[in-house]
Amino acid sequence: MQGEAGMHYYFHIRAESASILDDEGLDLPNISAARIEMRASAEDLIKAALYAGPRFDVRAIDLEDESGSIIETFWVRNIFH
């Protein structure tokens, strides 16, 4: 992917009831680091679900680059695969 090095990435949380937009994001060295962060975020969401119980409705995390393009979606259910 062109222009990956030293990019700013955003991690938007998509839930059944609403979406939470990441307005701060993170500076990461490349797309691989962004994917690792996205998976770690999904794992944190699963841990939160243990406390939230049936109210937990997070479905996915959208990875957005600094140009505003969604470059990948991580479905939280995939954390179990």
N, C-alpha and C positions, 0 to 999 in steps of 0.2 A: 504494500500500500504506500503510495507516495505521500511524503510529508508527515510520517508517523513520529519521528524523533522529537522529543521534547514538547509534546502536545498537551493541551488542556482537555480533560475528559469530564463529562458529567454523568451521573448515575441516577436516572429517574426511576422512581418506584411506581409500578403500575399495580393497582389493587382493583378488586371487583367494584368497589363503591366509589373510588376516586383515584387520582394520581397525585404523587408528590414530586414536584420538580426540584431537582438539585440546582440551586442558583449559585453555588460556590464552586463545585467541581474540584478536581485535583490535577496538578501538573505531574505527569508521569512520563518516563523516558520513551515508552513505545506501547503498541497495541497489546503486546503480551503482558506487560505490567498492568494495563487496564483490565484485561480479562481476569487476571489473578485477583485484582481488587474487586471486580464485579462478583466473582464467585465467593470471596470472603464476605462481601456484603450480604449475599444470599444466605450464607451460613448463619450470619448474625440475625437475619430476619427469621430463620427457622427457630433459633434459640428464643427469640421474642415470642414466637407463636406458642411455645410451651407455656408461657405465662398468660397469653391473651386468650387461649382456648378457641372456641368456635367463632369468636369475633375476628380472628385473624383472616384477612382476605387478600393478602399480597399474592399476586400472580407472577409478576416478572420484574426484571430490572432492565431498563433500556440504557445502553451505552451510547452516549452522544459525543461526537468530536467537537472541536472548537468552531467548526464551520456550521454547526447546527444539524448535522446529519446523524441519524440513528444508524450506527454501524453494526450493532449486534443487540440481540435481545436474549437474556438468560431467563429461562422459565424456572421458577423456584422449585417446581416439582422435579426438575432434573437433578437436583442436589442429591436425590436418593438413588441415582443411577450411576 
